[in-house]
Amino acid sequence: MAIALAIALAAGPAWGHTFPPSRTVVIQVEACELVVMIGYRPGSGEATEAMLARVANSPKPHAIDSLRDVLATAAIGPLAIAVDGKPLVPTTVRAKLGLEAGGARPMVVLLVTYALPAGHTLGITSKDPRNTRISWQDHASHRVELAGAPGQDHWHDGVASFLLKLSPGVSPCVTPSSP
């Protein structure tokens, strides 16, 4: 009986725990493009409830699309990606919805591609560095100067500005022109 009472008393405070939002950014630098995968899960409690309330006003046939759009906006909204200070515009964006284990919070994964122009510095900035972690890899493109670059295949937590020096000797990709 004492064990059951101890478990019941300990369980109450555990239900009151809240978790912050989580944004995971993986950057892959390729010869002609930048591929970015962003995973996002809203904070528990009021943050998730507020997102679900926004979606609740959507017509039922569009609720899943609305949830995907709301989460995708929250995922990519605080991020800016630029070369030499000039913002890059996505060439493709794909989003997939999911639920964390136990189904408590929705989450989204975005796959975003950008054409990678010639330049000196690739910059990724986050307006929400506390909840953002970044990893990157030069996918045999030789576009990034590896000397002095942050470690590849490692998580860099809490970074507001992430800079990669681009190699000047690599010519930018030429896009095929239409006749």
Secondary structure by P-SEA (a helix, b strand, c coil): caaaaaaaaaaaaaaaccccbbbbbbbbbcccbbbbbbbbbccccaaaaaaaaaaccccccaaaaaaaaaaaaaaccccccccccbbbbbcbbbbbbbbcccccbbbbbbbbbbbcccccbbbbbbcccccbbbbbbcccccccccccccccccccccccbbbbbbbcccccccccccc
